[in-house]
Amino acid sequence: MQFGDTPIEHALGAVLAHSVHLDGGRIPKGRVLTHDDIEQLRAAGLTSIVAARLDENDVAENAAAARIGQALQCDSLDIAKPSTGRVNIFAKYNGLCVIDAVRINQINAAHESMTIATLPPFEPVSTGQLIATVKIIPFAVPLPELTNVVSIAGGNEPVLSVQRFQNRTVGVVFSELPTVPFKGKDKAIRVLEDRLAQVGGKIGDMAVCQHEASAVAEAIRSHLERGCDLILLFGASAIVDRGDVIPAGIVEAGGEVTYFGMPVEPGNMLLLGRVGEVNAIGLPGCARSPKFNGFDWVLQRLFAGLALSGPDIAGMGVGGLLKDLQRRE
């Protein structure tokens, strides 16, 4: 692409670099200059303008943005029409924004003329929400570089998608010490109902049991028999070890503890387990609070149908400090 000061007599078909204000109107930047435009510029006394002229191997900004947008297309996205070198990308439905950050970075590093900006990974989004924007920086890009970016953006797995929140029924277990009823149970239920409503879930069944592994195991088995898709366990006391009552109850019910602890504050004491194909989550104390915490991240991923493993939990530490902590001496 050739860019710079261009004599009026050589400006036909060039792309105007900066808007020109004339009596009674303006010619906007990005306009491919026509005979009428040239006459208006000449009548205004201009002898030259700053313009860009595309080379044979260049692709105009809108066409380039459209090609990248098409390469990013998948069933969960709405791709807008290009305008001024930009293509906006919207969520088709409520869910979690899933991003292949490695390939996004490859696109942005491929050539300075082509960019894509996205929401943070695993951000909850709603239908019609803007989740990414493709922007071509100059008026055109070289075809070989565009072809490379389109290749990165395409492929069998989408670079960018929205994983729809799935309707799931949750079984809830409250364990109590013999002489100490579970405090704040009604509030915990209201808070949980509000959380579940945001991701399309509902409480299907609740059980209150003694704070003993065998009682917890029996409550878990009862929820599984009723067809619950997820089991959430509020313990009478915080889980402090894999051998504690709540994880021991998961194991006695025929399950396993897949990860204990998470690098998110609040939310450190969350325990991730499974009984067969059903996740069983030992909840940290902060799950009783409506304030955002690490449990929200876990809940969102599970309701979006995403696999959640120990390494996934371990990877939540960067950005995992969700509240201010006073220094403890």
MIGUGU-826633 format. One line per field, with one value per residue (C-alpha): x, y, z; residue in one letter. Coordinates in Angstrom, 3 decimals. Example, Ala and Ser with C-alpha at 12.3 -4.5 7.8 and 13.67 -1.06 7.14 Angstrom:
BEGIN
u: c(12.300, 13.670)
v: c(-4.500, -1.060)
w: c(7.800, 7.140)
residu: c(a, s)
//
This chain:
BEGIN
u: c(0.000, 1.280, 0.470, 1.164, 0.557, -1.225, -1.813, -5.507, -4.991, -3.676, -6.213, -8.995, -9.616, -7.360, -8.561, -8.899, -6.778, -8.357, -11.820, -12.034, -14.612, -16.137, -18.794, -22.063, -20.598, -17.570, -15.826, -15.145, -11.875, -11.773, -13.733, -12.572, -12.461, -14.736, -14.787, -17.374, -15.167, -12.186, -14.180, -15.388, -11.839, -10.604, -13.430, -12.417, -8.954, -7.127, -4.263, -3.340, -4.679, -3.266, -4.421, -3.640, -3.483, -3.801, -1.261, -2.349, -1.733, -3.570, -7.005, -9.192, -9.940, -13.618, -12.961, -10.061, -12.096, -14.958, -12.646, -11.291, -14.817, -15.934, -12.985, -14.029, -17.672, -19.204, -22.713, -22.618, -21.604, -23.252, -20.786, -21.725, -21.118, -17.813, -17.627, -14.530, -12.343, -14.168, -16.251, -18.034, -18.805, -21.789, -22.985, -25.984, -27.122, -26.372, -23.272, -19.555, -17.124, -14.448, -11.281, -8.216, -5.819, -2.811, -4.384, -5.752, -2.196, -0.913, -3.404, -2.404, 1.291, 1.025, 0.970, 0.424, -2.292, -4.753, -6.088, -8.741, -9.808, -11.926, -13.528, -11.495, -11.650, -14.561, -16.520, -20.295, -22.143, -25.752, -27.534, -26.533, -23.537, -20.428, -17.644, -14.956, -14.060, -11.816, -10.143, -7.962, -5.620, -4.621, -6.817, -5.596, -3.523, -1.196, -2.902, -0.222, -0.435, -4.245, -4.195, -1.974, -4.331, -7.381, -5.595, -4.952, -8.540, -10.022, -9.661, -11.716, -11.828, -13.167, -10.865, -13.824, -17.163, -19.977, -20.707, -24.405, -25.456, -27.289, -30.337, -29.191, -30.801, -28.722, -28.820, -27.778, -26.440, -26.125, -24.188, -24.749, -22.932, -25.092, -25.555, -25.055, -27.658, -26.329, -26.298, -27.707, -29.161, -32.100, -29.780, -27.399, -30.315, -31.491, -27.966, -27.513, -30.869, -29.801, -26.474, -28.122, -30.681, -27.826, -26.596, -29.893, -29.913, -32.313, -32.304, -33.987, -33.572, -32.057, -30.876, -29.738, -27.560, -25.153, -21.597, -20.308, -18.872, -21.474, -24.373, -22.921, -22.454, -26.065, -27.286, -25.157, -26.505, -30.056, -29.497, -27.992, -31.008, -33.231, -31.260, -29.437, -26.849, -24.610, -24.197, -23.196, -22.137, -22.258, -20.275, -20.844, -17.200, -14.631, -12.860, -9.236, -7.918, -8.700, -9.500, -12.079, -15.782, -17.070, -14.372, -14.604, -18.353, -17.778, -15.358, -17.721, -20.490, -18.306, -16.673, -13.265, -11.683, -10.092, -8.702, -8.680, -8.044, -7.972, -5.709, -8.652, -9.501, -12.228, -12.718, -9.477, -11.151, -13.241, -13.070, -13.723, -14.974, -16.954, -19.287, -19.486, -20.276, -21.722, -19.601, -19.723, -18.410, -17.431, -18.179, -16.002, -17.617, -17.759, -20.344, -22.912, -22.216, -23.732, -20.370, -18.490, -15.975, -14.116, -17.203, -18.820, -16.042, -16.463, -20.255, -20.146, -17.814, -19.810, -23.108, -21.491, -20.714, -16.961, -14.687, -13.129, -9.964, -7.303, -5.062, -8.021, -8.458, -4.697, -4.709, -7.141, -4.534, -3.624, -6.495, -7.697, -7.369, -10.987, -11.004, -8.676, -6.984, -5.567, -2.017, -1.898, 0.965)
v: c(0.000, 3.444, 6.205, 9.915, 13.260, 12.710, 15.308, 15.782, 14.724, 11.344, 10.800, 9.042, 5.638, 6.411, 6.072, 9.398, 9.269, 12.164, 13.698, 16.883, 19.495, 21.435, 24.106, 22.245, 18.900, 16.684, 13.785, 11.208, 9.413, 5.951, 7.050, 5.670, 8.889, 9.244, 11.765, 13.845, 13.829, 15.007, 17.876, 18.967, 18.919, 20.861, 23.409, 23.922, 24.947, 21.799, 20.656, 17.557, 15.328, 12.628, 9.287, 5.593, 3.622, -0.143, -2.356, -5.329, -7.721, -5.648, -6.396, -3.445, -3.022, -4.071, -7.096, -8.134, -7.694, -9.693, -12.587, -12.765, -12.561, -15.416, -17.530, -16.950, -17.870, -20.684, -21.667, -19.619, -16.289, -13.549, -11.793, -8.249, -6.709, -4.847, -1.074, 1.152, -1.931, -3.305, -6.442, -6.831, -10.274, -10.963, -13.838, -15.733, -16.793, -16.748, -18.651, -18.540, -16.892, -19.459, -18.188, -19.875, -17.244, -18.771, -18.375, -14.904, -13.862, -15.474, -13.452, -10.213, -10.986, -12.075, -8.569, -5.170, -4.324, -6.904, -7.023, -8.752, -7.691, -9.980, -10.185, -12.044, -15.845, -17.522, -14.293, -14.831, -13.228, -12.670, -12.932, -10.107, -9.005, -7.798, -10.278, -9.428, -6.976, -7.392, -4.172, -3.581, -0.717, 0.683, 0.947, -2.373, -5.415, -7.574, -10.728, -13.208, -11.855, -11.917, -15.503, -16.462, -14.834, -16.471, -19.817, -19.268, -18.141, -21.133, -24.810, -27.521, -25.892, -22.331, -19.586, -17.905, -19.368, -19.124, -22.270, -22.146, -22.478, -25.779, -26.398, -28.548, -29.814, -29.495, -31.609, -29.750, -31.323, -29.517, -31.353, -30.468, -31.215, -33.058, -30.058, -27.229, -26.675, -25.367, -21.584, -19.423, -22.276, -20.230, -17.437, -19.931, -21.408, -17.981, -17.041, -20.353, -20.019, -16.596, -17.995, -20.916, -18.671, -16.809, -20.004, -21.772, -24.107, -24.919, -26.779, -30.141, -31.624, -30.751, -32.955, -32.212, -34.854, -35.395, -34.189, -37.736, -39.380, -42.143, -39.688, -37.437, -40.471, -41.524, -37.997, -38.031, -41.419, -40.197, -37.186, -39.405, -41.708, -38.660, -37.760, -34.647, -33.348, -31.710, -32.113, -29.208, -29.856, -27.245, -28.642, -27.869, -26.828, -25.851, -28.649, -28.666, -31.933, -34.564, -36.905, -34.568, -35.442, -34.020, -35.580, -38.822, -38.845, -38.401, -41.352, -43.521, -42.793, -44.403, -41.225, -39.602, -36.301, -34.814, -31.588, -29.807, -26.097, -23.383, -20.355, -17.957, -15.688, -15.896, -19.554, -21.228, -24.143, -25.465, -29.212, -30.763, -34.337, -36.743, -39.673, -41.447, -38.756, -36.320, -33.563, -33.210, -29.919, -29.329, -25.644, -23.018, -20.737, -17.850, -19.787, -18.604, -14.990, -13.260, -11.613, -12.999, -15.687, -18.689, -20.905, -18.713, -19.540, -23.263, -23.090, -21.147, -23.632, -26.654, -25.185, -24.313, -27.993, -27.507, -30.116, -29.005, -30.687, -30.067, -28.235, -26.023, -25.061, -24.567, -22.195, -19.762, -18.049, -15.235, -12.836, -14.987, -12.322, -11.206, -9.085, -6.862, -8.527, -6.636, -7.566, -10.181, -9.955)
w: c(0.000, -0.937, 1.531, 1.552, -0.093, -3.412, -6.163, -6.953, -10.565, -9.342, -6.532, -8.445, -6.825, -3.878, -0.272, 1.538, 4.707, 6.589, 6.376, 4.336, 5.338, 2.459, 2.181, 2.602, 3.620, 4.076, 2.426, 5.138, 5.646, 4.151, 1.103, -2.243, -4.210, -7.249, -10.109, -8.198, -5.092, -7.113, -8.598, -5.152, -3.816, -6.814, -6.465, -2.842, -4.005, -2.922, -5.082, -3.051, -0.286, 1.960, 0.579, 0.343, -2.840, -2.627, -4.338, -6.411, -3.505, -0.868, 0.624, 1.625, 5.339, 5.265, 3.093, 5.334, 8.541, 7.003, 6.119, 9.668, 11.069, 8.805, 9.972, 13.603, 12.924, 14.957, 16.024, 19.234, 17.662, 15.621, 13.309, 12.301, 8.889, 8.514, 8.837, 8.832, 9.062, 12.098, 12.656, 15.986, 17.398, 19.667, 21.866, 20.526, 23.990, 27.713, 28.658, 29.300, 26.899, 26.043, 24.376, 22.944, 24.268, 22.516, 19.067, 19.854, 20.742, 17.537, 15.500, 17.196, 16.795, 13.150, 11.689, 13.258, 10.745, 12.133, 15.693, 17.747, 21.245, 23.426, 26.837, 29.487, 29.231, 31.047, 31.352, 31.781, 28.856, 27.858, 24.529, 22.197, 24.278, 22.459, 23.235, 20.674, 17.943, 14.919, 13.761, 10.719, 11.584, 8.139, 5.046, 3.672, 4.570, 2.477, 1.229, 2.448, 6.008, 5.894, 4.653, 7.586, 10.122, 8.546, 8.828, 12.543, 13.140, 11.335, 12.154, 13.796, 17.237, 17.525, 18.727, 20.379, 21.450, 23.974, 25.936, 26.730, 30.366, 30.820, 32.974, 35.868, 39.055, 42.210, 45.345, 48.510, 51.710, 55.058, 57.758, 61.417, 64.656, 67.217, 69.497, 66.966, 64.207, 60.889, 61.304, 58.546, 56.525, 55.203, 54.081, 52.470, 50.513, 49.293, 48.237, 46.425, 44.648, 43.359, 42.147, 40.404, 38.700, 36.982, 35.307, 34.662, 37.661, 40.470, 43.754, 43.284, 46.741, 50.128, 52.957, 56.496, 58.125, 60.982, 60.464, 59.997, 56.875, 56.786, 57.091, 54.395, 52.126, 52.629, 51.747, 48.591, 47.518, 48.103, 45.819, 43.137, 43.242, 42.658, 39.517, 40.692, 38.200, 40.792, 44.563, 46.771, 50.350, 53.124, 56.046, 59.713, 59.814, 57.213, 55.348, 56.473, 55.006, 52.377, 55.260, 56.799, 57.086, 53.774, 51.534, 53.513, 52.851, 49.113, 49.106, 51.193, 48.680, 46.015, 44.747, 44.776, 45.743, 42.631, 44.122, 47.461, 47.807, 45.184, 44.639, 44.868, 47.794, 48.919, 48.060, 49.214, 50.990, 48.089, 47.491, 44.085, 43.975, 41.810, 42.349, 39.024, 36.443, 38.993, 40.519, 44.294, 45.638, 49.252, 49.656, 51.365, 53.930, 51.425, 49.389, 51.950, 50.979, 47.937, 47.231, 44.224, 45.179, 43.797, 43.997, 41.332, 38.868, 39.517, 39.249, 35.968, 34.302, 35.424, 34.228, 30.900, 30.471, 30.701, 32.204, 35.471, 36.694, 39.297, 36.813, 35.864, 39.524, 39.951, 36.982, 38.622, 40.803, 38.401, 38.978, 41.864, 44.559, 44.553, 47.710, 49.682, 52.624, 55.567, 56.393, 59.132, 61.592)
residu: c(m, q, f, g, d, t, p, i, e, h, a, l, g, a, v, l, a, h, s, v, h, l, d, g, g, r, i, p, k, g, r, v, l, t, h, d, d, i, e, q, l, r, a, a, g, l, t, s, i, v, a, a, r, l, d, e, n, d, v, a, e, n, a, a, a, a, r, i, g, q, a, l, q, c, d, s, l, d, i, a, k, p, s, t, g, r, v, n, i, f, a, k, y, n, g, l, c, v, i, d, a, v, r, i, n, q, i, n, a, a, h, e, s, m, t, i, a, t, l, p, p, f, e, p, v, s, t, g, q, l, i, a, t, v, k, i, i, p, f, a, v, p, l, p, e, l, t, n, v, v, s, i, a, g, g, n, e, p, v, l, s, v, q, r, f, q, n, r, t, v, g, v, v, f, s, e, l, p, t, v, p, f, k, g, k, d, k, a, i, r, v, l, e, d, r, l, a, q, v, g, g, k, i, g, d, m, a, v, c, q, h, e, a, s, a, v, a, e, a, i, r, s, h, l, e, r, g, c, d, l, i, l, l, f, g, a, s, a, i, v, d, r, g, d, v, i, p, a, g, i, v, e, a, g, g, e, v, t, y, f, g, m, p, v, e, p, g, n, m, l, l, l, g, r, v, g, e, v, n, a, i, g, l, p, g, c, a, r, s, p, k, f, n, g, f, d, w, v, l, q, r, l, f, a, g, l, a, l, s, g, p, d, i, a, g, m, g, v, g, g, l, l, k, d, l, q, r, r, e)
//
